[in-house]
Amino acid sequence: MEHWREAFARHQRAERTAADAEPPAARTRRRAVAAVTVVVGAAVLAWALRIRPGDELFYPATLGLAAVWLVGALAAGRPLRATEELGRPRAPRLVLVGLGVGLVLLVVFLLGAGIVAQVPALSAPVEQLLAHARWGSLPVVVAITALNGVVEELFYRGALYDAFGGRGAVVGSTVVYTVVTALAGIPLLALAGLLVGLAVAALRRLTHGVLAPVVAHLTWSIGMLLLLGPTLELLEMS
């Protein structure tokens, strides 16, 4: 445990040093790229989630959204870190940390489904979102959900987090993530943006990389896709 703390403290100091040493022009460019990506991504997300269930346009729209986040993350200019933040031998531990946080988030949201099921204004948009999995190919929807989860983390907890930099990175990246998801018009997604965004941003700060946030996001998002519908149906029957 002491060795882990020393490694964590050392890499935290390295991150602050790298941020301080970055030329102002590079930081300005990173922020400009991130801002453009957020605007484009928000528009594509709002459009994709308003596509009628069963419409095959949903697949290219969500793949296009993934492309926006990926291009934005890469264009921001800083190499994305995944496992090197605490040494490659630490990668399995980071996966377990991300898995644990993702499972906690999943349980919290499934328990909250009891409230959603009782409020038509909340449940109707969720049902429409889940209808894409019922009308389409579930394996394809799961794959697209996983892909978007990965690239969202590469952008929001990678490029955007670095664009904010310093102590404001956790709050700043979470606020932007929440606003973008809220523009989709689904209240539950807005809440998810706040809670999930805050949790994975904290993971990014604590682990100094994107591996744990990616694992947490995938655990939560795929779990919600597979379990939220049956949970709502069970609660409506009771």
N, C-alpha and C positions, 0 to 999 in steps of 0.2 A: 504493500500500500504506500509506504514511504517513497519507494522508487517511482511509482506512478505519479505521486504528487510532485516529485522533483521534475519528472519529465514534462508534466503538464505545465508547471510554472516556467520551465525553460522555454517551451514552445510558445507560451503566452507572451513572454518577453520578446521572443523572436518575431511574433506577429506584429507587436507594437512597433518594434524597430523597423520592420519592413514597411509598415504603413507610414511611419514618419519619414523614411528615406525615399518614398515614392515621389517623383516629380509632380508638381501641381498640374501640369498639362496632362499627364497620364491619368490622374484622378478625375480631372474635368472630363476627359474623353470617356472614361469608364462610366461616369454618371450620365453623360449625354446618351451613350448607347443603352444604358439601363432604362432611362426615361422613355426613349423611343420604343424599346421592347415592351415595356409595361403598357403603353398606349395601344400598340398593335395587338398585343396578347389579350388585353381586356376586351377589345372589339371582337376578336375572333372567338373568344370564350363565350361572350354574350350571344353571338350568332349561333355557335355550335349547339349550345344548350337550349336554344329555341327551335331547333329543327324538330319536326314532327317525328315521333317514334315510328320506326319502320322505314323511314326514308333513308335510302342508301347514301345520301349525301352526308349523313352523320359521320361515317367513317373517314372520308377524306378531310372533313372539317376538323375532326379531333386530331388527325395526323398532322394537319396543317398547324394546329395549335402547338403540338409537340415540336414541330420544326421552328416555330417562332421562339419558344423558350430556349431551344438548343442553340440556334444561331445567335441569339442575344447573349447567352452564357459564354459562348466561344469568342464572340466579337468584343466582349468587354476587355479582353486582353490579358488577364492574369491566369496562369495555369491553375486548373482546378485540383484541389487536394482531396484525396479520399482516405488513404490509410497511413500516409507518411507522417501524419501529425503526432502520433505517439509511437511511431516505429511499426513496420509491417507485422512483426510478431503480435502486435496488439489488435490487429484487424478482427480476429474472431471475437475478442472481448467487445469491440465496438459494435459488431453485428448483434451480439446478445443485448447490449444496452439499447440499441435502436429497436430491437424486437420487443423488449420489455416495455419501452415507452409507447410503442405502437399498440401493443395489446391493452395497455391501460387506457389509451385514448379510445380504442374500439369498444371496450366495456362501458366506458362513460357514455358514449354516444348511443349504444344499444339500450342502456338503461334509460337514457333520455328519450328513446323512441316511444315510451309510454306517454309522455307529454305530447309528442308529435301526433300520435294516433288519435288524440282527443281533440285536436284543433284542426279543422278542415283547411284553414288558411295556410297551415304549415305542412300538412300531409299531402295535399293535392300537388304542389310543385315537386315534392319528393317522389310521389308515385309516377309523375310524368318523366322524371329523370330516370327512375329505375325501369321504366317501360322500354327504354332502349335495349336493355339486356334481355327482356322478355321477347321483344319483336325481332331482335337481331340474333347474331350468333354469339352465345355467351363466351366461348373461348376467345373470340376476336375482341369482344368488349373488355374482357379481363386483360388481354394483352395490351390493348390501347390504354387502359387505365394504368397499367404498370409502367408503360412507356412514358405517359404524361407525368406520372409521379416522379420518375427519375429525373426527367428534364426540368420539371418545376423546381426540384431541389438544386439542380445544377445552376439554375438561374437565380432563384430567390435566396437560397442559403449559400450560393457560390458567388456569382457576379454581383447581384444586388447587395448582398451582405457586405462584400468588399467595397462596393461603391459608397455605402454609408460610412463604413469604417468606424473604429473607436467604440465608445460606449453606447453610441446611438444606433449601432447596427442591429441589435436585437429588436428594439422597439420600431425602428424605421422600416426594416424589412417586413415585420409583422403587420404594421399598419398598411403598407402598400398591398401586401398579400390579401388582407381582409377586404380592402376597398375593391380590389379587382374581382374577387369572388362574389362580393355583394352585388356588383354590376350585372351578374348573371340573373338576378331577380329571384333567387331561391334562398329564403331566410336561413334554412339549415346550413347551406353552403357558406353563408356569411359567418355564422357562428363557428363553423368548422375552420374557416380561414383565420379566425381570431385564436381559437384554442389550439388547433394543430399548428398554426403558424408560430405561435409563441413557444410551443413545446419544442419544435424542431429547430427554431432559431436559438433557443437555449442550448440545445444539443450541439449546434454548430459552435457556439462560443465555448462550451465545456470541452469538446473533443477536438476543436481546432481543424475540423474538416467536414466533408459532406457525407461520409459513409454512414454514420449513425442516423443522420436526418433522412437519408434515402431509405434505409431499412424501416425506420419508424413510419414514414409516409406510406410506403408500400404495404406494410402490415395493416395500417388503418384503412387505407383506401380500398384495397382488395377485400378486406374483411367486411367493410361496409357494403360493398357491391354485392357480396354473396349472402350476407346475413341480415341486412336491414329490411329487405322486402319480406322474407319469411317472418321476421320479428314483428313487423307492423301487421301482417296478416293474422298472426297468432294473437296479438293484443286486441285487434278488432273483433275477433271471435269470442274473446273472453268477456 
